[in-house]
Amino acid sequence: MSDPMMSVYPPLEPASLVTRRSRLFPFDSDGLTLTHLGRGAIWLALKALGLGPGSRLAMPAYHCGSEVEAARLAGCEVVFYRVLPTLQVDEEDLMRASRQSDATYLISYYGFPMPPLPPGTRVIEDAAHALFSYDGGGAIGSRGDAAIFCPRKSLGVPDGGAVLIRGGSIEATGRPPWKRMARSVASQGMGWAAQSRSGVLRAPATKVFRKVSKAEQAVEEGTLTETVIGEWNLEVADLEVAASKCSRVTEWAVHGADGERIRELRRRNYRILLNSLPEVCLDRFRGLPDGVAPLYFPVRVPERDRTIAELQKRGVRSIEIWPVPHPLLDRTRFAEIEPLRHQMLALPVHQGLSEWHVEQVAQAAREAITAAHR
């Protein structure tokens, strides 16, 4: 009998397709536009704020890269600001970059609070990790001139970014290719079955998943970074496709999500892993502030790639966290965060996991870390 396969991102909850709930932020907001991909939401935010050739945009040195690529294709000059090895923003350097720029881009790491908004500049809040997450009394993504969200990461929908324009809106047009969406829906269904505690569902789904997943094969071959990272040479046409409307499945499902329940379950699961693995969690993330809905449990280990491979053997599909920055970044100038690019991985805490699942993740992580460091 195969073990359940637990991925970092949740499968789509079938209930979200048949249940209508009262909407929570940002889905209750005027000015919200759903897009095919998260990078498409960034593209529309830049357009809505008039950021293009001749504009300067302050962005963090620790980033995914897709946001920087969108800024590059928009014609913006990027001014990077420093992020410390603790994954806290150097607020003095943030102020320097903001004063030099027409707008500032802030990122919520793993759903945790961003730094205070710098005064005197327009702000884009990247809350792709922070759907349903709060900082004090306010929702993350509710303060700036524009905000980016990624329902695909948090809700298991087949596609979907979202952009919120404060005091305005911008339209997405077209739809993604139906064949691509059909494959994505099938993959989500397979992911749901692969983590089932029912062996009848789990065994065939796990077998197929391992056979067709490029990421699974890349982990075994030691080429995960090269396989999943590096979409830096895109064209404007690629961003326009990413900025098209999301699929109708996503459009319907996001309004069936129970945001309060999702936040509660993610917090429960995070605490289980934190209690089990405090020594491999960065200090900043060893507490769980009120209202935070964490996307991942972040782990820092010296043998990251080997640990990911050992986790996969034990049924946990972990991922690297932003191992390669955009080529526009001068890595020697911001060398203090280079170790993080080689040592950070994410463990799942999503709402599709029961306490039993998370205990399995914790046990697998302890065993994997030990095996990787022998």
Secondary structure, DSSP 8 states (H G I E B T S, - for coil): -----EESS----GGGGT------TTTT-TTEEEESSHHHHHHHHHHHTT--TT-EEEEESS--SHHHHHHHHHT-EEEEE-B-TTS-B-HHHHHHHHHTSSEEEEE-STT-------TTSEEEEE-TT-TT-EETTEETTSSSSEEEE-HHHHH--SS-EEEEETT------S---HHHHHHHHHHHHHHHHHT-S-HHHHHHHHHHHHHH-HHHHHHHHT-HHHHH----S--HHHHHHHTS---HHHHHHGGG--HHHHHHHHHHHHHHHHHH-GGGS-GGGSS--TT---SEEEEE-SSHHHHHHHHHHTTEE-EE-S-S--TTS-TTTTGGGHHHHHHEEEEE--TT--HHHHHHHHHHHHHHHHHHT-
